[in-house]
Amino acid sequence: MGLRKDKDTDRKRGQLTRRQVIGAGVTGGVGLALGAGGGYALGQDDSGSDTAADTNLVAFHGVHQAGIVTPAQDRLHFAAFDLTTHSQADVRDLLRTWSLAAERMCAGLPAGPDNDSPQAPPDDTGEAAGLSAAHLTITIGLGPSLFTKDGQDRFGLASRQPAALAPLPALPGDQLDPNLSDGDLCVQACANDPQVAFHAVRNLTRMALGVAVMRWSQLGFGRTSTTSSAQSTPRNLMGFRDGTNNIVAEDTAALEKSVWVGAGDGPAWMTNGSYVVTRRIRMLIEAWDRDILSDQENTFGRRKASGAPLTGVSEHDTVNLAAKGADGLPVIPPRAHIRLAAPATNDGVRILRRGYSFTDGMDNELGQLDAGLFFIAFQRDPRTQFVPIQRRLGQNDALNEYIKHTGSAVFAVPPGTRRGGWVGETLFS
Amino acid sequence: MGLRKDKDTDRKRGQLTRRQVIGAGVTGGVGLALGAGGGYALGQDDSGSDTAADTNLVAFHGVHQAGIVTPAQDRLHFAAFDLTTHSQADVRDLLRTWSLAAERMCAGLPAGPDNDSPQAPPDDTGEAAGLSAAHLTITIGLGPSLFTKDGQDRFGLASRQPAALAPLPALPGDQLDPNLSDGDLCVQACANDPQVAFHAVRNLTRMALGVAVMRWSQLGFGRTSTTSSAQSTPRNLMGFRDGTNNIVAEDTAALEKSVWVGAGDGPAWMTNGSYVVTRRIRMLIEAWDRDILSDQENTFGRRKASGAPLTGVSEHDTVNLAAKGADGLPVIPPRAHIRLAAPATNDGVRILRRGYSFTDGMDNELGQLDAGLFFIAFQRDPRTQFVPIQRRLGQNDALNEYIKHTGSAVFAVPPGTRRGGWVGETLFS
């Protein structure tokens, strides 16, 4: 196939399907280019996580990691890992290996170059061959326990732990399952094709053999947030529009203020990074489904059909928290979800939500559907953003009757990397 | 919105999104037409499960149920239910209710008409509002235990149980979990949007309250079969193309011979129906991923990249089971999966496969991914089709080293119904 390593050819390569590429592993230029020197050039610029020339591709490289302000894809596969090694070098190697493989997969290539040597296991597991990259993004995070665990400095990194990367405190209403919480590392794979997202997580998991094991994972089948003003607001499994007033990629001022870690915020290695909080929020949908419409609407503070706040008629109408009805009572009830979550109620604090709906089949104990919202939120500092917001919600939110938080995790999301670099490099340099 | 109940308007209605319709429940014609007399006309003919004028719609009505030879959609939500009632009338009412709701949802409408009465729970849970019907099909099945369970004639239906609807015998290699097996009823929801499939199962589950409870469910994120000659062959999670020589909708002779129940096959109520066998096949993908390419290819009997049989160069080349190599040995090994599954090895017996890839997160016991293939196969008589094929595979298939069957079920799939009718009506009349 003889691909040359220049910009134009790279663009063209992005348009090859994996089916065309998978048979070309050893003999084609793709494998050779990588084998020869790494630093595989994707032909994208370094100025951010822009989409590449092929509209199915999102660049892996950029100032920030992709998968944060990238327009939210439809499907999610999130995984947390526990390190089984005691070696800092192993951790570095794993992050480098993951980054190289992520770069390849986000470019629509197999996870590794050699897929046709008869006497070797293929580098790539193959189930995404022939599929487009489907806007795949792979976002890598580092948990608090990578730095300190049970008071131990496991990898000589304790002095570099950001203060913002503290384990989350106990929060009101927590009903957390440790098997669905925490982790030393995380991978968020988002794509418009779930098979592509699964393929990414599976191949990264495989590369971690002997160094890290999966601790928990979560599939999400429907996005519940917009991260671009061009996206329509989806509905969560309670049937309500979710994410109407989210921070969007176009609002660079809000991103600087509330999402990206600034130069003076803590250790320099996190500048242009972010922090992600995940919460597995089980919805008690059987109870919710028996609730009458007006109660449902008062619980959220919005109309179900239109998504409009109770003080408006259209989805994006102003949420008027001060408005009172003819009876003198607030139109948006005191415990309504949008009142308690609103920036106005939280000293202007905002977070970038990027959640997904999930179902994990049956809860055999209760005989009910195990379904809900896998909440993902990016922010500059969880201590001053997610934690106080959730403390307020956990104490007072009318929604609490219908949800429980069953999983929880926080990770530092290092900045993006330039071509030839890898995610986490700033931590170790 | 004033929709009139005539063919042209019905076609138009199909193109409305649920978002437009959900707010019109009580006041619009949709709700009134249904409330007045049922028998909601979709403007489709009765000659089969043809797609309707709106290309996102698949007709619920037809000679056969939809979701069997319908071109396989990308996503699956399958659910099995246990009846908690002792009343035959309850079972009839549930099947009628399910059919009416299925008809609505397949037409892109809310599950029920009333969604804006403030003092009532909405008929529809809302999460699919605004989404297209995404080729939704809902296929309803009846398990052996509906007729006889522990020797009891539970609902006065024992005399109508088809001989073909026998519980599956123990098969070689079975490692079945009863919590993932069997059931009195089943619903197979397929769609190109997983949120639409989830929505269908959730709303049908809700309507069963007090009569049936979900026993198990399975999400599938990627189809592994073609049921139309126009579809390309997808890959399963072993990275191989799956379903190359499946029966397709265009092969009406094969469907008559191997899929549809004929007039003389058993009780008349099953004529034009079919039988579905589901098997939850866990793949031991960590072991598989460590296997070398030539072993993987010999296990299947096909090339991984191209999907070609080892006796050919292209996917659809002839599987030549007699061919021998220079060493005098069969090119397709004696225990290769395609040899043992081939009609030539099974007295010409074929089945229509319609499986999906799944992952259910972690197997905490083994610390491995719980992922594999949710096998679904339709046929005229499982006793002479699935059972002997699986007996041969379970004894000899080289794949057995990498898979285990963890769930199993069989259901009678009654014929389709005309407008105004309901699935299962033939059983009770």
Boltz contact constraints between the chains, C-beta under 6 A:
constraints:
  - contact:
      token1: [A, 22]
      token2: [B, 305]
      max_distance: 6.0
  - contact:
      token1: [A, 23]
      token2: [B, 305]
      max_distance: 6.0
  - contact:
      token1: [A, 118]
      token2: [B, 293]
      max_distance: 6.0
  - contact:
      token1: [A, 118]
      token2: [B, 294]
      max_distance: 6.0
  - contact:
      token1: [A, 119]
      token2: [B, 292]
      max_distance: 6.0
  - contact:
      token1: [A, 120]
      token2: [B, 292]
      max_distance: 6.0
  - contact:
      token1: [A, 121]
      token2: [B, 290]
      max_distance: 6.0
  - contact:
      token1: [A, 121]
      token2: [B, 292]
      max_distance: 6.0
  - contact:
      token1: [A, 122]
      token2: [B, 293]
      max_distance: 6.0
  - contact:
      token1: [A, 125]
      token2: [B, 239]
      max_distance: 6.0
  - contact:
      token1: [A, 125]
      token2: [B, 289]
      max_distance: 6.0
  - contact:
      token1: [A, 126]
      token2: [B, 239]
      max_distance: 6.0
  - contact:
      token1: [A, 126]
      token2: [B, 304]
      max_distance: 6.0
  - contact:
      token1: [A, 127]
      token2: [B, 235]
      max_distance: 6.0
  - contact:
      token1: [A, 127]
      token2: [B, 237]
      max_distance: 6.0
  - contact:
      token1: [A, 127]
      token2: [B, 239]
      max_distance: 6.0
  - contact:
      token1: [A, 194]
      token2: [B, 221]
      max_distance: 6.0
  - contact:
      token1: [A, 195]
      token2: [B, 222]
      max_distance: 6.0
  - contact:
      token1: [A, 198]
      token2: [B, 359]
      max_distance: 6.0
  - contact:
      token1: [A, 206]
      token2: [B, 289]
      max_distance: 6.0
  - contact:
      token1: [A, 213]
      token2: [B, 367]
      max_distance: 6.0
  - contact:
      token1: [A, 214]
      token2: [B, 362]
      max_distance: 6.0
  - contact:
      token1: [A, 217]
      token2: [B, 361]
      max_distance: 6.0
  - contact:
      token1: [A, 221]
      token2: [B, 194]
      max_distance: 6.0
  - contact:
      token1: [A, 222]
      token2: [B, 195]
      max_distance: 6.0
  - contact:
      token1: [A, 235]
      token2: [B, 127]
      max_distance: 6.0
  - contact:
      token1: [A, 237]
      token2: [B, 127]
      max_distance: 6.0
  - contact:
      token1: [A, 239]
      token2: [B, 125]
      max_distance: 6.0
  - contact:
      token1: [A, 239]
      token2: [B, 126]
      max_distance: 6.0
  - contact:
      token1: [A, 239]
      token2: [B, 127]
      max_distance: 6.0
  - contact:
      token1: [A, 289]
      token2: [B, 125]
      max_distance: 6.0
  - contact:
      token1: [A, 289]
      token2: [B, 206]
      max_distance: 6.0
  - contact:
      token1: [A, 290]
      token2: [B, 121]
      max_distance: 6.0
  - contact:
      token1: [A, 292]
      token2: [B, 119]
      max_distance: 6.0
  - contact:
      token1: [A, 292]
      token2: [B, 120]
      max_distance: 6.0
  - contact:
      token1: [A, 292]
      token2: [B, 121]
      max_distance: 6.0
  - contact:
      token1: [A, 293]
      token2: [B, 118]
      max_distance: 6.0
  - contact:
      token1: [A, 293]
      token2: [B, 122]
      max_distance: 6.0
  - contact:
      token1: [A, 294]
      token2: [B, 118]
      max_distance: 6.0
  - contact:
      token1: [A, 304]
      token2: [B, 126]
      max_distance: 6.0
  - contact:
      token1: [A, 305]
      token2: [B, 22]
      max_distance: 6.0
  - contact:
      token1: [A, 305]
      token2: [B, 23]
      max_distance: 6.0
  - contact:
      token1: [A, 359]
      token2: [B, 198]
      max_distance: 6.0
  - contact:
      token1: [A, 361]
      token2: [B, 217]
      max_distance: 6.0
  - contact:
      token1: [A, 362]
      token2: [B, 214]
      max_distance: 6.0
  - contact:
      token1: [A, 367]
      token2: [B, 213]
      max_distance: 6.0
